[in-house]
Each structure stands twice: as structure tokens, then as C-alpha cells.
Amino acid sequence: MSAIALLSSGLDSVTAVTMVQQQMEVKMALIFNYGQRSVDREIQNAIKVSEQLGIEYRVLDITWMKEITNTSLVNTDTEVPALSMEEIADDADPSITIESAKAVWVPNRNGILINIAAAFAESMDCECVIVGFNKEEAVTFPDNSAEFITAIDDSLSYSTQNGVKVYAPLIGMDKKEIVAKAMELKAPLEYSWSCYHGADVPCGECESCTRRRRAFEAAGFKDPILERLGE
């Protein structure tokens, strides 16, 4: 079997593609520019990850998405939510993370990215598209859920002649388990980038940074990117 990978350079996508590469051929990693704040950092790091893993990559420009959304991920006039460890705790008020998710929501982003990747997969005789969806993010992002994968697989059975499917090897894991798996696989996390911002170092305050920090602390590892950056 062979696959096309969606590679944002985040913790989840880097772990997923590293994991799947041991199971099948990953013919290409797709890296997207949809006008996100951290786009330069994401592209730079995703290219590094692709090179570390020996995977061909392609950077695709879909910046028209920036024109149809006011999400804080692309709109620099809108503040990106900052969340504490207490606010993302399992027993915390769920309305806090729900509001945070709304603030960084990009309309149909995963649906669009998967369908583009599925077109590449069909044209390159690949059976699946690799994504980094996981059970922790599925709580607040429905397009990271197993239900979404089932639905889009059904759609792809009609829109691709070879019945491309979405493969989410991390779908049953939380961030702590993902970190443990990534470290076991020696995934190139020193080049992964989870921060919603694109500064020289991660902000450490946005929800994505906070979840990443909690996961590394819970798993008992130092974050490789912070070590590489001397943080």
C-alpha cells in the first residue's frame, strides 16, 4: 500500500507520517499555505521533517481561504486565545475550550485538505491519505473525529475511482500517548511546530502550545524543539 500525507509540521502530523512510513510507502507529503499566521514556520519545518524522513513534498497555495474566514489563525487583527494548563484540564469547564476552538476554526479546512490530497492519491495510485487526527482534539474539533473519517471515506468512495480512504493512526490516542509513540519511533519532533504563531520560538500560551507542553510533561520527556532552540 501507499499513501499521501497531510503534513502541517505539528506534533500529530509528524508522528502520524513517521508511524505510517514503517507500514507502507509514503509517496508525498502535502504542505499547505492557507494564510495562517505561522505559515512560514510551518512550511520551513514541514520541509525539514520531509527531508529527515526522505519523503518527497509539495507546498500548495490555497490562500484564498484567508479571504473567507475571520479566524484568529489568519486574521492578525483578532487575538489568538491563550489557555492555561488548568483551563485544558480534563475536569475544566468545557465551554472554555469550545470557545477557543471557535476562535481558531477555519471553514471546512480538513474537508478541503483531504479532498485535495485524495486527488493526489488517486492520480498517484495511492490507497490512502494520512492525517494526524486524535481523540483529544476530536472533543472540540468535530473534523478530527472518527465519525468525520467515516463520513468522508463514504464521500471519497464516490469521488475517487480507486476508493481512497483516510488513515488516522492516532485516532485512539491522546496527546500524552502521541508524545510517547513519537519518542519511541524517534520521530523528528525537533522540527515539529505546534504553535499558532510563527515567531522564532513557540509562544507557550496558545491552546496548541499548552496541550503540547502538558503532553510532554505527562509523558516524562523534554520537548525536542525547545531543546533545539535552547529554550
Salt bridges, closest charged atoms under 4 A:
ASP12 OD2 - LYS175 NZ 2.65
ASP90 OD1 - ARG214 NH1 3.86
GLU99 OE2 - LYS102 NZ 3.47
GLU136 OE2 - ARG211 NH1 2.79
GLU136 OE2 - ARG214 NH2 3.15
GLU137 OE2 - LYS175 NZ 2.84
GLU184 OE1 - LYS181 NZ 3.56
ASP200 OD1 - ARG41 NH2 3.17
GLU207 OE2 - ARG211 NE 2.88
ASP223 OD2 - ARG212 NE 2.66
